[in-house]
Amino acid sequence: MPSSTRRARRRDTPPPRTGGTEAETLRGFLDYLRTSVAAKVEGAPEPQVRTAGVPSGTNLLGLLCHLTFVERSMFLGEEVTDWQATFQAAASDGVDEVVARYRDAVERANEVLDRCADLGAPLPRPGRPSPSVRWALAHMIEETGRHAGHADILREQIDGATGR
């Protein structure tokens, strides 16, 4: 196959080998998925990164914007009034800014989680309903994993890049 049509492949990253506790396992898998989804967006070309890849209008940059809002809502207690709007990046936002904003939200969320010793305790979210830390971690694994799969397909459509 000529180099111009060769697909860009990344080496697959295997699932994490986490510690023996439930918290280490849940957080290990969540961090694994967070890293994977950010890597799918990193280096994606404009304007394809914000171009809808499916009839629903979903685009790669918008997925990471959405996941940033989900992290902030779940772990930092920020309120979102229009979830559909979270799937679109601002026209002025580039890939680097969106990835940096996502990584910042993840870092701040991890700081909250570092203070949560009991998985059965409510997540500290003043003024908002508080699920247990366990529920929040399980939900975020599901949410991030679901959108990481979408990101896999969208990135492959853009430039052929595959791998975790």
BATOR-630925 format. One record per residue: chain; residue in three letters; x, y, z of N, C-alpha, C in turn. Coordinates in steps of 0.2 Angstrom, whole numbers, padded with zeros to 4 digits. Atoms other than C-alpha are relative to their C-alpha. Example, Ala and Ser with C-alpha at 12.3 -4.5 7.8 and 13.67 -1.06 7.14 Angstrom:
REM residues 2
NODE   chaine   residu    n.c1    n.c2    n.c3   ca.c1   ca.c2   ca.c3    c.c1    c.c2    c.c3
NODE        A      Ala    0004   -0006    0000    0062   -0022    0039    0004    0006    0000
NODE        A      Ser   -0004   -0006   -0001    0068   -0005    0036   -0004    0005    0003
//
This chain:
REM residues 164
NODE   chaine   residu    n.c1    n.c2    n.c3   ca.c1   ca.c2   ca.c3    c.c1    c.c2    c.c3
NODE        A      Met    0004   -0006    0000    0000    0000    0000    0004    0006    0000
NODE        A      Pro   -0004   -0006    0000    0007    0017   -0004    0000    0004    0006
NODE        A      Ser   -0001   -0004   -0006    0013    0028    0010   -0006    0005    0001
NODE        A      Ser    0005   -0005    0000    0000    0041    0006   -0007   -0003    0002
NODE        A      Thr    0007    0003   -0002   -0015    0029    0009    0001   -0005    0006
NODE        A      Arg   -0001    0004   -0005   -0007    0019    0023   -0004    0003    0006
NODE        A      Arg    0004   -0002   -0006   -0018    0020    0039    0005    0001    0006
NODE        A      Ala   -0004   -0001   -0006   -0010    0028    0054   -0003   -0004    0006
NODE        A      Arg    0002    0005   -0005   -0010    0015    0068    0004    0002    0006
NODE        A      Arg   -0004   -0001   -0006   -0005    0018    0086    0000   -0007    0003
NODE        A      Arg    0000    0006   -0004    0000    0003    0097   -0005    0000    0005
NODE        A      Asp    0005    0001   -0005   -0014   -0003    0107    0003    0000    0007
NODE        A      Thr   -0002   -0001   -0007   -0013    0001    0125   -0005   -0005    0004
NODE        A      Pro    0004    0005   -0004   -0019   -0014    0136   -0003    0003    0006
NODE        A      Pro    0003   -0002   -0006   -0031   -0012    0150    0005    0001    0006
NODE        A      Pro   -0005   -0001   -0005   -0023   -0006    0166    0000   -0006    0005
NODE        A      Arg   -0001    0005   -0005   -0016   -0017    0179    0000    0004    0006
NODE        A      Thr    0001   -0004   -0006   -0023   -0009    0194    0001   -0004    0007
NODE        A      Gly   -0001    0003   -0007   -0021   -0012    0213   -0006   -0005    0001
NODE        A      Gly    0004    0005   -0002   -0031   -0024    0223   -0007    0002    0003
NODE        A      Thr    0007   -0002   -0003   -0045   -0013    0230   -0005    0002   -0006
NODE        A      Glu    0005   -0002    0005   -0061   -0009    0222    0001    0008   -0003
NODE        A      Ala   -0001   -0007    0002   -0057    0010    0222    0006    0000   -0005
NODE        A      Glu   -0006    0000    0005   -0040    0007    0213   -0002   -0003   -0007
NODE        A      Thr    0003    0003    0006   -0049   -0004    0200   -0004    0005   -0004
NODE        A      Leu    0005   -0004    0004   -0063    0008    0196    0004    0006   -0002
NODE        A      Arg   -0004   -0006    0002   -0051    0023    0196    0005   -0001   -0006
NODE        A      Gly   -0005    0002    0006   -0038    0014    0185   -0003   -0001   -0006
NODE        A      Phe    0004    0001    0006   -0051    0009    0172   -0003    0007   -0002
NODE        A      Leu    0002   -0007    0002   -0058    0027    0172    0006    0004   -0003
NODE        A      Asp   -0006   -0004    0002   -0041    0035    0170    0002   -0003   -0007
NODE        A      Tyr   -0002    0003    0006   -0037    0022    0156   -0005    0003   -0006
NODE        A      Leu    0005   -0003    0005   -0053    0028    0146    0001    0007   -0001
NODE        A      Arg   -0001   -0007    0000   -0050    0046    0150    0006    0001   -0005
NODE        A      Thr   -0006    0000    0004   -0032    0044    0142   -0001   -0002   -0007
NODE        A      Ser    0002    0002    0007   -0039    0035    0127   -0004    0005   -0004
NODE        A      Val    0004   -0004    0003   -0052    0047    0123    0004    0007   -0002
NODE        A      Ala   -0004   -0006    0002   -0040    0062    0124    0005   -0001   -0005
NODE        A      Ala   -0004    0002    0005   -0028    0053    0113   -0003    0000   -0007
NODE        A      Lys    0004    0000    0006   -0041    0051    0100   -0001    0007   -0003
NODE        A      Val    0001   -0007    0002   -0044    0070    0099    0007    0003   -0002
NODE        A      Glu   -0006   -0003    0000   -0026    0075    0101    0003   -0001   -0007
NODE        A      Gly   -0003    0000    0006   -0018    0079    0084   -0005   -0001   -0006
NODE        A      Ala    0005    0001    0006   -0034    0077    0074    0000    0007   -0004
NODE        A      Pro   -0001   -0006    0005   -0034    0089    0059   -0007    0004    0000
NODE        A      Glu    0006   -0004    0001   -0046    0104    0057   -0001    0000   -0007
NODE        A      Pro    0006   -0001   -0004   -0059    0106    0051   -0003   -0007    0001
NODE        A      Gln    0003    0007   -0001   -0062    0087    0051   -0002   -0001    0007
NODE        A      Val    0001    0002   -0007   -0061    0086    0070   -0007    0003    0002
NODE        A      Arg    0006   -0003   -0002   -0077    0097    0071   -0005   -0001   -0005
NODE        A      Thr    0005    0002    0005   -0086    0090    0056   -0004   -0006    0002
NODE        A      Ala    0005    0006   -0002   -0101    0078    0059    0002   -0006   -0004
NODE        A      Gly   -0002    0007    0004   -0096    0060    0055   -0006   -0004    0000
NODE        A      Val    0006    0004    0001   -0113    0053    0057   -0006    0005    0000
NODE        A      Pro    0006   -0005    0001   -0131    0060    0054   -0002    0003    0006
NODE        A      Ser    0002   -0003   -0006   -0134    0064    0072    0004    0007    0001
NODE        A      Gly   -0004   -0006    0000   -0121    0078    0070    0006   -0001    0005
NODE        A      Thr   -0006    0001   -0004   -0108    0070    0082    0006    0001   -0003
NODE        A      Asn   -0007   -0001    0003   -0090    0076    0079    0005   -0001    0006
NODE        A      Leu   -0005    0002   -0005   -0074    0072    0088    0001    0005    0005
NODE        A      Leu   -0002   -0006   -0005   -0070    0089    0096   -0006    0001    0005
NODE        A      Gly    0006   -0001   -0004   -0088    0090    0102   -0001   -0006    0005
NODE        A      Leu    0000    0005   -0005   -0087    0073    0111    0004    0001    0006
NODE        A      Leu   -0005   -0002   -0006   -0072    0079    0121   -0003    0006    0004
NODE        A      Cys    0003   -0006   -0003   -0081    0095    0125   -0006   -0003    0005
NODE        A      His    0005    0003   -0004   -0096    0085    0131    0003   -0004    0006
NODE        A      Leu   -0003    0003   -0006   -0085    0074    0142    0003    0004    0005
NODE        A      Thr   -0003   -0005   -0005   -0077    0089    0150   -0006    0002    0004
NODE        A      Phe    0005   -0002   -0004   -0094    0095    0155   -0003   -0006    0005
NODE        A      Val    0002    0005   -0004   -0099    0078    0162    0005   -0001    0006
NODE        A      Glu   -0005    0000   -0005   -0083    0077    0172   -0001    0006    0005
NODE        A      Arg    0001   -0005   -0004   -0086    0094    0179   -0007    0000    0004
NODE        A      Ser    0007    0001   -0003   -0105    0090    0183    0001   -0005    0005
NODE        A      Met    0000    0005   -0005   -0102    0074    0191    0005    0001    0006
NODE        A      Phe   -0005    0000   -0005   -0086    0077    0201    0001    0007    0004
NODE        A      Leu   -0001   -0007   -0002   -0086    0096    0203   -0006    0004    0002
NODE        A      Gly    0006   -0002   -0002   -0104    0099    0205   -0003    0006   -0004
NODE        A      Glu    0002   -0005    0004   -0106    0111    0191   -0006   -0002   -0004
NODE        A      Glu    0007    0001    0003   -0124    0113    0184    0001    0001   -0008
NODE        A      Val    0000   -0001    0008   -0127    0110    0165   -0008    0000   -0001
NODE        A      Thr    0007   -0001    0001   -0144    0116    0159   -0002   -0002   -0007
NODE        A      Asp    0001    0002    0007   -0142    0111    0141    0005   -0005   -0002
NODE        A      Trp   -0005    0005    0002   -0133    0094    0138    0001    0000   -0007
NODE        A      Gln   -0001    0001    0007   -0136    0094    0120    0005    0005   -0003
NODE        A      Ala   -0005   -0005    0002   -0126    0110    0118    0007   -0001    0002
NODE        A      Thr   -0007    0002   -0002   -0111    0102    0127    0004   -0004   -0005
NODE        A      Phe   -0003    0004    0005   -0108    0092    0111    0003    0004   -0005
NODE        A      Gln   -0003   -0004    0006   -0102    0107    0101    0006    0004    0003
NODE        A      Ala   -0006   -0004   -0002   -0085    0116    0103   -0001    0007   -0003
NODE        A      Ala    0000   -0007    0003   -0084    0135    0101    0004    0000   -0006
NODE        A      Ala   -0004   -0001    0006   -0078    0141    0084    0007    0002    0002
NODE        A      Ser   -0007   -0003   -0002   -0063    0149    0093    0004   -0006    0003
NODE        A      Asp   -0004    0005   -0004   -0058    0133    0102    0003   -0005   -0005
NODE        A      Gly   -0003    0005    0004   -0045    0122    0094    0001   -0006    0004
NODE        A      Val   -0001    0007   -0003   -0040    0104    0097    0004    0001    0007
NODE        A      Asp   -0004    0000   -0006   -0026    0109    0110   -0004    0003    0006
NODE        A      Glu    0004   -0003   -0006   -0038    0120    0120   -0005   -0004    0003
NODE        A      Val    0005    0005   -0002   -0051    0107    0121    0003   -0006    0004
NODE        A      Val   -0004    0006   -0004   -0039    0093    0126    0003    0003    0006
NODE        A      Ala   -0003   -0003   -0006   -0031    0105    0139   -0006    0001    0005
NODE        A      Arg    0006   -0001   -0004   -0048    0109    0146   -0003   -0006    0003
NODE        A      Tyr    0002    0006   -0002   -0053    0091    0147    0005   -0003    0005
NODE        A      Arg   -0005    0003   -0005   -0037    0086    0156    0000    0004    0006
NODE        A      Asp    0001   -0004   -0006   -0039    0100    0168   -0006   -0002    0004
NODE        A      Ala    0005    0003   -0003   -0056    0094    0172    0001   -0007    0003
NODE        A      Val   -0002    0007   -0003   -0050    0076    0175    0005    0001    0006
NODE        A      Glu   -0004   -0001   -0006   -0036    0083    0186   -0004    0002    0006
NODE        A      Arg    0004   -0003   -0005   -0048    0093    0196   -0005   -0006    0003
NODE        A      Ala    0004    0005   -0002   -0060    0078    0197    0004   -0005    0004
NODE        A      Asn   -0004    0004   -0004   -0046    0067    0203    0002    0002    0007
NODE        A      Glu   -0001   -0003   -0007   -0042    0079    0217   -0006   -0001    0005
NODE        A      Val    0006    0001   -0004   -0060    0077    0223    0000   -0007    0002
NODE        A      Leu    0000    0007   -0002   -0059    0058    0222    0006   -0002    0005
NODE        A      Asp   -0006    0002   -0005   -0042    0058    0231   -0003    0001    0007
NODE        A      Arg    0002   -0002   -0007   -0052    0065    0246   -0006   -0005    0002
NODE        A      Cys    0006    0005   -0001   -0066    0051    0245    0003   -0007    0002
NODE        A      Ala   -0003    0006   -0003   -0060    0037    0256   -0005   -0006   -0001
NODE        A      Asp    0005    0005    0000   -0077    0028    0256   -0004    0000   -0006
NODE        A      Leu    0004    0000    0006   -0085    0022    0240   -0007    0000    0001
NODE        A      Gly    0007    0000   -0001   -0102    0021    0248   -0002    0006    0002
NODE        A      Ala    0002   -0007   -0002   -0102    0039    0254   -0002    0004   -0006
NODE        A      Pro    0002   -0004    0006   -0110    0052    0244    0005    0004   -0002
NODE        A      Leu   -0005   -0004    0003   -0100    0062    0232   -0001    0007    0003
NODE        A      Pro    0001   -0006   -0002   -0097    0079    0239   -0002    0005   -0006
NODE        A      Arg    0003   -0004    0005   -0108    0090    0228   -0005    0005    0003
NODE        A      Pro    0005   -0005   -0003   -0115    0105    0238   -0005    0003   -0004
NODE        A      Gly    0006   -0003    0004   -0132    0110    0233   -0003   -0004   -0005
NODE        A      Arg    0003    0005    0006   -0135    0095    0221   -0001   -0007    0003
NODE        A      Pro    0001    0007   -0002   -0141    0077    0223    0007   -0003    0000
NODE        A      Ser   -0006    0003   -0001   -0126    0067    0228    0000   -0008   -0001
NODE        A      Pro    0000    0007    0001   -0124    0049    0221    0006   -0002    0004
NODE        A      Ser   -0006    0002   -0004   -0111    0038    0230    0006    0000   -0005
NODE        A      Val   -0006   -0001    0004   -0093    0039    0224    0000   -0007   -0004
NODE        A      Arg    0000    0007    0004   -0095    0020    0218   -0004    0001   -0006
NODE        A      Trp    0005   -0001    0006   -0110    0025    0207    0003    0005   -0005
NODE        A      Ala   -0003   -0005    0005   -0101    0040    0200    0005   -0003   -0004
NODE        A      Leu   -0005    0003    0003   -0086    0030    0196   -0002   -0005   -0006
NODE        A      Ala    0003    0005    0004   -0096    0016    0188   -0003    0004   -0006
NODE        A      His    0003   -0004    0005   -0106    0029    0178    0005    0003   -0005
NODE        A      Met   -0005   -0003    0004   -0091    0038    0172    0004   -0004   -0004
NODE        A      Ile   -0003    0005    0004   -0083    0022    0166   -0004   -0001   -0006
NODE        A      Glu    0005    0001    0005   -0099    0019    0156    0000    0005   -0005
NODE        A      Glu    0000   -0006    0004   -0100    0037    0150    0006    0001   -0005
NODE        A      Thr   -0006   -0002    0003   -0082    0039    0145    0001   -0006   -0005
NODE        A      Gly   -0001    0006    0005   -0081    0021    0137   -0004    0000   -0006
NODE        A      Arg    0004   -0001    0005   -0096    0024    0127    0002    0005   -0005
NODE        A      His   -0002   -0005    0004   -0090    0040    0120    0007   -0001   -0003
NODE        A      Ala   -0007    0002    0002   -0072    0033    0118   -0001   -0005   -0006
NODE        A      Gly    0002    0004    0006   -0080    0020    0106   -0002    0004   -0006
NODE        A      His    0002   -0004    0005   -0088    0034    0096    0006    0004   -0003
NODE        A      Ala   -0006   -0003    0002   -0072    0043    0096    0005   -0004   -0005
NODE        A      Asp   -0004    0004    0004   -0063    0028    0089   -0002    0000   -0007
NODE        A      Ile    0003    0001    0007   -0075    0027    0074    0001    0007   -0004
NODE        A      Leu   -0001   -0006    0003   -0074    0046    0071    0007    0002   -0002
NODE        A      Arg   -0007   -0001    0002   -0055    0047    0071    0002   -0004   -0006
NODE        A      Glu   -0001    0005    0006   -0054    0032    0059   -0003    0003   -0006
NODE        A      Gln    0003   -0003    0006   -0066    0041    0047    0004    0006   -0002
NODE        A      Ile   -0004   -0006    0002   -0055    0057    0048    0006   -0001   -0003
NODE        A      Asp   -0007    0001    0003   -0038    0051    0045    0003   -0008    0000
NODE        A      Gly   -0002    0007    0000   -0038    0032    0047    0004   -0002    0006
NODE        A      Ala   -0004    0001   -0006   -0029    0033    0064   -0005   -0005    0004
NODE        A      Thr    0004    0005   -0004   -0034    0017    0075    0005   -0001    0006
NODE        A      Gly   -0004    0002   -0006   -0028    0010    0091   -0002    0004    0006
NODE        A      Arg    0002   -0004   -0007   -0031    0015    0110    0006    0004    0002
//
